[in-house]
Protein backbone atom coordinates (compact mmCIF):
# COMPACT_ATOMS: atom_id res chain seq x y z
CA UNK A 1 0.00 0.00 0.00
CA UNK A 2 1.32 3.46 -0.88
CA UNK A 3 0.51 6.86 0.52
CA UNK A 4 0.67 10.11 -1.46
CA UNK A 5 2.13 12.95 0.53
CA UNK A 6 2.68 16.52 -0.55
CA UNK A 7 5.85 18.20 0.74
CA UNK A 8 6.48 21.93 0.24
CA UNK A 9 9.99 23.28 0.63
CA UNK A 10 12.21 26.09 -0.61
CA UNK A 11 14.05 26.15 -3.91
CA UNK A 12 17.43 26.23 -2.14
CA UNK A 13 16.62 23.03 -0.27
CA UNK A 14 15.38 21.09 -3.31
CA UNK A 15 18.58 19.42 -4.44
CA UNK A 16 19.66 18.11 -1.04
CA UNK A 17 16.20 16.80 -0.12
CA UNK A 18 15.78 15.00 -3.43
CA UNK A 19 19.20 13.38 -3.41
CA UNK A 20 19.00 12.30 0.24
CA UNK A 21 15.56 10.70 -0.01
CA UNK A 22 16.27 9.15 -3.40
CA UNK A 23 19.58 7.63 -2.30
CA UNK A 24 17.90 6.05 0.70
CA UNK A 25 15.19 4.62 -1.54
CA UNK A 26 12.33 6.34 0.26
CA UNK A 27 10.57 7.76 -2.77
CA UNK A 28 9.94 7.65 -6.42
CA UNK A 29 8.83 10.77 -8.22
CA UNK A 30 5.56 10.33 -10.05
CA UNK A 31 4.51 13.87 -10.79
CA UNK A 32 6.58 16.71 -12.23
CA UNK A 33 10.28 16.79 -12.95
CA UNK A 34 13.32 18.75 -11.85
CA UNK A 35 13.15 21.26 -14.68
CA UNK A 36 9.49 22.05 -14.04
CA UNK A 37 10.03 22.44 -10.32
CA UNK A 38 12.89 24.91 -10.48
CA UNK A 39 10.64 27.61 -11.85
CA UNK A 40 9.39 29.17 -8.61
CA UNK A 41 10.70 30.34 -5.26
CA UNK A 42 8.44 27.81 -3.56
CA UNK A 43 7.59 24.42 -4.97
CA UNK A 44 5.43 21.47 -4.17
CA UNK A 45 6.48 17.99 -5.11
CA UNK A 46 4.18 15.03 -4.86
CA UNK A 47 6.04 11.93 -3.86
CA UNK A 48 4.94 8.35 -3.52
CA UNK A 49 6.32 6.83 -0.37
CA UNK A 50 6.43 3.27 0.81
CA UNK A 51 3.77 2.70 3.44
CA UNK A 52 5.04 2.77 7.01
CA UNK A 53 8.04 5.07 6.57
CA UNK A 54 6.29 8.45 6.49
CA UNK A 55 7.68 9.61 9.83
CA UNK A 56 11.19 8.45 8.96
CA UNK A 57 11.08 10.19 5.59
CA UNK A 58 10.09 13.48 7.18
CA UNK A 59 12.93 13.07 9.67
CA UNK A 60 15.34 12.64 6.78
CA UNK A 61 13.97 15.80 5.15
CA UNK A 62 14.60 17.78 8.33
CA UNK A 63 18.14 16.43 8.58
CA UNK A 64 18.81 17.18 4.93
CA UNK A 65 17.54 20.75 5.01
CA UNK A 66 18.33 21.64 8.60
CA UNK A 67 15.89 23.42 10.91
CA UNK A 68 17.91 26.62 10.43
CA UNK A 69 20.12 27.33 7.45
CA UNK A 70 22.03 30.50 6.64
CA UNK A 71 22.25 31.84 3.09
CA UNK A 72 24.71 30.35 0.60
CA UNK A 73 27.52 32.86 -0.02
CA UNK A 74 28.88 31.19 -3.17
CA UNK A 75 27.90 32.34 -6.64
CA UNK A 76 27.34 29.57 -9.21
CA UNK A 77 28.54 26.73 -7.02
CA UNK A 78 27.01 24.14 -9.35
CA UNK A 79 28.67 25.54 -12.51
CA UNK A 80 25.30 25.85 -14.24
CA UNK A 81 26.42 29.26 -15.56
CA UNK A 82 29.76 27.92 -16.83
CA UNK A 83 32.55 29.52 -14.75
CA UNK A 84 30.72 32.76 -13.98
CA UNK A 85 31.76 34.04 -10.55
CA UNK A 86 34.96 31.96 -10.50
CA UNK A 87 38.58 32.68 -11.35
CA UNK A 88 39.74 29.50 -13.07
CA UNK A 89 42.98 28.13 -14.53
CA UNK A 90 43.47 24.81 -16.38
CA UNK A 91 40.06 23.31 -15.58
CA UNK A 92 37.36 21.60 -17.65
CA UNK A 93 33.63 22.29 -17.44
CA UNK A 94 32.02 18.86 -17.89
CA UNK A 95 28.44 18.44 -19.20
CA UNK A 96 26.13 15.63 -18.11
CA UNK A 97 26.58 14.00 -21.52
CA UNK A 98 30.19 13.19 -20.51
CA UNK A 99 29.51 12.04 -16.96
CA UNK A 100 26.71 12.47 -14.45
CA UNK A 101 27.10 15.53 -12.20
CA UNK A 102 25.97 15.35 -8.59
CA UNK A 103 23.22 17.85 -9.41
CA UNK A 104 22.16 20.01 -12.32
CA UNK A 105 23.74 19.65 -15.77
CA UNK A 106 27.42 20.42 -15.20
CA UNK A 107 30.35 19.65 -12.93
CA UNK A 108 34.03 20.61 -12.98
CA UNK A 109 37.23 18.62 -13.60
CA UNK A 110 39.94 20.39 -11.60
CA UNK A 111 42.52 19.27 -14.19
CA UNK A 112 42.25 20.68 -17.70
CA UNK A 113 45.38 19.89 -19.69
CA UNK A 114 47.21 19.75 -16.35
CA UNK A 115 46.59 20.48 -12.66
CA UNK A 116 44.37 23.55 -12.29
CA UNK A 117 42.51 25.66 -9.76
CA UNK A 118 39.39 27.72 -9.13
CA UNK A 119 38.83 30.49 -6.61
CA UNK A 120 36.11 32.90 -5.56
CA UNK A 121 36.10 35.91 -3.22
CA UNK A 122 33.26 35.94 -0.69
CA UNK A 123 32.10 38.54 1.82
CA UNK A 124 32.96 37.51 5.38
CA UNK A 125 33.10 38.94 8.90
CA UNK A 126 36.40 38.66 10.78
CA UNK A 127 36.15 36.20 13.66
CA UNK A 128 33.10 34.38 12.32
CA UNK A 129 33.28 30.71 11.36
CA UNK A 130 32.14 29.40 7.97
CA UNK A 131 31.49 25.95 6.54
CA UNK A 132 32.21 24.96 2.95
CA UNK A 133 30.20 22.02 1.59
CA UNK A 134 30.96 20.46 -1.78
CA UNK A 135 30.39 17.25 -3.73
CA UNK A 136 33.51 15.30 -4.68
CA UNK A 137 34.24 12.61 -7.28
CA UNK A 138 36.99 12.06 -9.87
CA UNK A 139 37.56 11.87 -13.61
CA UNK A 140 36.85 8.16 -14.31
CA UNK A 141 39.25 7.86 -17.24
CA UNK A 142 42.12 5.36 -17.52
CA UNK A 143 44.43 5.04 -15.63
CA UNK A 144 42.39 4.93 -12.47
CA UNK A 145 44.05 6.14 -9.30
CA UNK A 146 43.76 8.46 -6.31
CA UNK A 147 43.19 12.11 -7.20
CA UNK A 148 44.04 14.81 -4.65
CA UNK A 149 43.36 18.51 -4.21
CA UNK A 150 43.73 21.20 -1.57
CA UNK A 151 41.11 23.66 -0.35
CA UNK A 152 42.15 26.80 1.48
CA UNK A 153 40.60 29.95 2.93
CA UNK A 154 41.76 32.55 5.48
CA UNK A 155 44.95 30.66 6.27
CA UNK A 156 43.16 27.35 6.89
CA UNK A 157 43.62 24.45 4.48
CA UNK A 158 42.92 20.75 4.05
CA UNK A 159 43.73 18.04 1.49
CA UNK A 160 41.05 15.73 0.09
CA UNK A 161 41.33 12.72 -2.17
CA UNK A 162 39.11 10.52 -4.30
CA UNK A 163 39.95 7.03 -5.57
CA UNK A 164 38.58 6.49 -9.09
CA UNK A 165 39.24 2.72 -9.10
CA UNK A 166 36.24 0.96 -10.64
CA UNK A 167 34.79 4.22 -11.96
CA UNK A 168 35.15 3.69 -15.70
CA UNK A 169 32.79 2.62 -18.48
CA UNK A 170 29.21 2.49 -17.22
CA UNK A 171 30.29 4.28 -14.03
CA UNK A 172 30.02 7.64 -15.78
CA UNK A 173 26.35 7.39 -14.78
CA UNK A 174 27.32 6.57 -11.18
CA UNK A 175 30.37 8.63 -10.30
CA UNK A 176 30.30 7.85 -6.61
CA UNK A 177 29.78 11.47 -5.59
CA UNK A 178 30.12 12.17 -1.88
CA UNK A 179 29.64 15.33 0.14
CA UNK A 180 32.65 16.78 1.97
CA UNK A 181 33.04 19.75 4.31
CA UNK A 182 35.69 22.28 5.32
CA UNK A 183 35.55 24.95 8.03
CA UNK A 184 37.48 28.20 8.29
CA UNK A 185 37.45 31.32 10.45
CA UNK A 186 37.48 34.63 8.58
CA UNK A 187 40.28 37.13 9.22
CA UNK A 188 39.08 39.85 6.84
CA UNK A 189 35.93 41.25 5.25
CA UNK A 190 36.74 39.42 2.02
CA UNK A 191 37.99 35.83 1.92
CA UNK A 192 39.33 33.96 -1.10
CA UNK A 193 38.17 30.36 -1.27
CA UNK A 194 40.64 28.31 -3.34
CA UNK A 195 40.39 24.77 -4.77
CA UNK A 196 43.79 23.67 -6.11
CA UNK A 197 44.53 20.34 -7.81
CA UNK A 198 47.44 18.31 -6.44
CA UNK A 199 47.07 15.63 -9.13
CA UNK A 200 50.11 16.20 -11.33
CA UNK A 201 51.44 12.95 -12.81
CA UNK A 202 54.15 13.11 -15.44
CA UNK A 203 52.20 12.05 -18.52
CA UNK A 204 48.89 12.30 -20.35
CA UNK A 205 46.10 11.31 -20.34
CA UNK A 206 46.31 10.96 -16.54
CA UNK A 207 47.68 14.48 -16.24
CA UNK A 208 44.37 15.82 -17.58
CA UNK A 209 42.18 13.73 -15.23
CA UNK A 210 41.73 15.27 -11.81
CA UNK A 211 39.11 15.44 -9.08
CA UNK A 212 35.55 16.40 -10.02
CA UNK A 213 33.69 19.09 -8.06
CA UNK A 214 30.04 20.12 -7.93
CA UNK A 215 27.44 21.89 -5.75
CA UNK A 216 29.86 24.10 -3.78
CA UNK A 217 28.22 26.01 -0.93
CA UNK A 218 29.47 28.31 1.83
CA UNK A 219 27.40 29.30 4.85
CA UNK A 220 28.20 31.18 8.01
CA UNK A 221 28.09 29.00 11.11
CA UNK A 222 25.36 30.19 13.46
CA UNK A 223 26.46 31.98 16.66
CA UNK A 224 27.62 30.17 19.78
CA UNK A 225 28.15 33.26 21.98
CA UNK A 226 25.93 36.24 22.76
CA UNK A 227 28.74 38.63 21.80
CA UNK A 228 28.37 37.48 18.19
CA UNK A 229 24.83 38.89 18.26
CA UNK A 230 25.79 42.36 19.49
CA UNK A 231 26.70 45.53 17.56
CA UNK A 232 24.67 44.40 14.57
CA UNK A 233 26.38 41.04 14.42
CA UNK A 234 23.01 39.26 14.29
CA UNK A 235 22.48 40.69 10.81
CA UNK A 236 25.46 38.79 9.42
CA UNK A 237 23.77 35.42 9.88
CA UNK A 238 20.78 36.27 7.68
CA UNK A 239 18.25 34.31 9.74
CA UNK A 240 17.51 36.56 12.76
CA UNK A 241 14.93 39.37 12.92
CA UNK A 242 16.72 41.31 15.67
CA UNK A 243 19.44 41.03 18.30
CA UNK A 244 17.13 39.50 20.90
CA UNK A 245 16.22 36.76 18.46
CA UNK A 246 19.91 35.93 18.05
CA UNK A 247 20.60 36.04 21.81
CA UNK A 248 17.65 33.72 22.45
CA UNK A 249 19.04 31.24 19.92
CA UNK A 250 22.41 31.17 21.70
CA UNK A 251 20.93 31.07 25.22
CA UNK A 252 18.85 28.00 24.39
CA UNK A 253 21.63 26.23 22.44
CA UNK A 254 19.58 26.54 19.26
CA UNK A 255 16.32 25.24 20.69
CA UNK A 256 14.62 28.59 20.02
CA UNK A 257 14.75 28.75 16.23
CA UNK A 258 15.31 32.18 14.66
CA UNK A 259 11.98 33.87 14.00
CA UNK A 260 13.31 35.12 10.67
CA UNK A 261 14.22 31.69 9.30
N, C-alpha and C positions, 0 to 999 in steps of 0.2 A: 504494500500500500504506500502511496506517495502523497505528500502534502505539498501544496503550492503556497509559497510564502513570498510576500513582497518586501524587499529591503530597500530603503532609501538611504543614500549616503553621498558624500561630496565627491566632486570630480577628482580632487587631489587624492582621495583615498581609493579610487576605483582599482588602480592597477594592483596594489598590494592585497586588497581583499580578494580580488578574482584569483590571483596566482596562489594565495594561501589556501583558499577553499578548494580550488581545483586540484592542487597538488595532493591534498589530503583525501581527495575523492569524495567530498561531501556534496558535490552538486554537478548538475549538467545543465547548461544553458538551453532553454527551449523557447525563448522569446527575445528578439532583438539581437544585436551583435555589437562588437566593440566600437566600430565606426559610428553606428547610429547613436550610441550612448554617450559619446564624447561631445555631443553638440551643446549641452546645456551645463549651467553651473551646478544644478542639482539633477540627479537622475534616479530613475527607479528601474530596478532589474528584477524580473520575475525569475526565480530559480526553483528547480524541482529537487527537493531534498529527500533522501532516504528516510523513511518513517522511523522515528525513535531517536533521531540525532539532532532535533531542532535546537535544543538548549545548547548542546555542544557546539553546533555550527555558529550560533550567535556569540558564544564565548570566543571562538576563533576570530570572528569579525572584530570583536573588541580588542583582542590582542594584536591583530594585524593593523588596525587603525590607530589604536591608543586612545584612551579617554580624553587626553589633552595632547595636542600636537601643534608645535610652533610652525611658522611659515617656512617653506623651502627657500633658501637664499641663493640657490644655484639657478642660473639661466641656461635652459636647453640641456639639462642633464641627461636626457635620453637621446640626444643627437638627432631629433626629428627635424630640426632646422639646420641640417648639415653641421658645420662647426661654428655657427653663430654664437657669440658670447665667449668663445674659447680662443686662446692663443695656442696654436698647434704647430708641431714640427715633426716631419717624418712619421705620419700616422695614416691609416686607411679608414675611411668611412665605409662600413660594410652593410649592404642592404639585406633584407630578409631572404632574397632569392639566392644569396650565397650561403648564409647560415642563419639559423633562427636566433633573433635577438631575445633578450629576457623580457622585453616589452616593446610595444610600438613596432616600427618598421626598420629601424637602423640600430647598429651598435658600432663600437670603435675597436679596431686593431691598433694597439699601441706601438706596433712596429710597421712602418711603411716599407721602404726599401731597406731600412736598418732601424735600430732602436730609436724611438721617438719620445715625445712628451706632449702633454696638454696642461694648460694652466688657466685659472680664472681668478680675478680679483673680486672679493666679496666684502660687503660692509660688515664690520664687526665692532664690538665694544671691548676695549682693553679690560682684562680681568675676567671676562665671561667665558664660559666653556661651550664648545660647539661639537656636535657629532656629525661625521661624514658617513653616509651610507651609500653603498654602491654594489652593483651586481658584477661578479667576476667569473670569467671563463677563459678559454684560450683558443687561439687559431688551431683548428684540428688537422692541419696539413701534416704531411710526412717530411721530416722525421718527427715522431711524437716524443715529447720530453717535458721537463718542468720549465715553465715560463715564470719569470720574476719581474716585479716592478716595485718602485718605492713611491710612497705618498708622503708629502710633507706640507706643513703649514705652521707659521708662527714659531719656527724653531723646533717643532715636534715632527717626528718622522717614524715610519714603520715600513717594513718590507713584507710583501705578500707574494704568494706563489700559487700556481695552478698547474697540475699535472694533466697533460692532454692525452696520456696513454689510453687507448681504446676509443678515442673521440674522432675517428675518421669515417669516411663513407657515409652510411646512413645516420651517423651521429650528428651531422650538421642540422638535423631536426631536433636533436636532444643534446645540447651543448654541455649540459651539466652545470648550468648557472647556479651560483650560490651568492647569498648576500653577505657582505663583509662590512665592518665598521671601523672607524678611526676617530679619535677624540683629540682636540687641541684646545689650548687656552689662548685667546687673542692677546696680543701685546700692542696692537695699534688699531686705528679706526678702519683701516683697510688691510685685509689679509690675502695673500696669494696662496691659493690651493694648487699644488703641483702633483701631477701623476707622471712619473718618469720610468721608462722601460729600462730594466737591467738585463734583458735578454739580448745578448750581443755575441752570438757564435761567429766563427770565422768565415762561414761560407753560406751561400744561398742554396736552396730556398729557405732554410731554417732561419736565416738572418732576417727575413721579412715576415716571420710568423711569431708574433708576440702574444701577450695577454689580451683578452677581449674585455671591454668595459661597457656598461650600460646603466641607465637609471641612477645617475649620481645625484645625491641630495645632501644638503647641509642645513641643519637646524640648530638653533640655540638651545642649550640645555636649560630647562626650567630652573628657577632659583632654589637655592638650598639655605640661604640666609636672608634675614629681613633687610639687611643693608643693601642687598641687590635690588630691593624694591624701592628704595628711597632716591630722592633727587631725580625723579623722572625715570629711574631705572626700570620700573615696571613696564614702561612703554616699549622697551627693547624686545620684550618677549612676544609681543603681538597677540597675546591671548587674554590679557587682563583689562578690565574696564577702568580701574583706578588703583592707587597705591594700596588701599585697604584690601582690595581683592587679592593682590599679590601677597601681602603680609599674611592674610588668612590661609592662602595656599601653603605657605612655608610653615606657619604655626601648626597646621594639621597634618604636616608631612604629605601633602597632596590629596588628602581626603576631601577637602573642600575644593571642588573643581572651579577653575576660573569662570566667572559669569560671562565673560566675553568670548569663550571658546565655542 
